[in-house]
């Protein structure tokens, strides 16, 4: 991979990480509790609880993505970014531009998905 491409990806990863961290800080500074006295009926309470659960699931996904971004940044520093963790081949610039945190080349990812479909 060209140094210029690697630097561009690194910059995008850092920007994405900073955006996720900013979102997390906003969520933590907001009021995220449900007080039954704030709602007039059970439907309002249920709707609020569903929204909180949805927000919680989004935060879990963001946390997972944040971990993958940190790992990708470490790999850049270690000089191994863009290598497939299964076969060791280059992942490919097109794939990395589409999914900067990809750890598998397209062939290994396709094989993994086939195995997952067979398993259930």
Secondary structure as the mmCIF struct_conf table of DSSP 4:
data_model
#
loop_
_struct_conf.conf_type_id
_struct_conf.id
_struct_conf.beg_label_comp_id
_struct_conf.beg_label_asym_id
_struct_conf.beg_label_seq_id
_struct_conf.end_label_comp_id
_struct_conf.end_label_asym_id
_struct_conf.end_label_seq_id
HELX_RH_AL_P HELX_RH_AL_P1 UNK A 3 UNK A 29
BEND BEND1 UNK A 30 UNK A 30
HELX_RH_3T_P HELX_RH_3T_P1 UNK A 36 UNK A 38
BEND BEND2 UNK A 40 UNK A 41
HELX_RH_AL_P HELX_RH_AL_P2 UNK A 42 UNK A 78
TURN_TY1_P TURN_TY1_P1 UNK A 79 UNK A 79
TURN_TY1_P TURN_TY1_P2 UNK A 81 UNK A 82
STRN STRN1 UNK A 83 UNK A 83
TURN_TY1_P TURN_TY1_P3 UNK A 85 UNK A 87
STRN STRN2 UNK A 90 UNK A 90
HELX_RH_AL_P HELX_RH_AL_P3 UNK A 93 UNK A 98
TURN_TY1_P TURN_TY1_P4 UNK A 100 UNK A 101
BEND BEND3 UNK A 104 UNK A 104
HELX_RH_AL_P HELX_RH_AL_P4 UNK A 106 UNK A 119
#
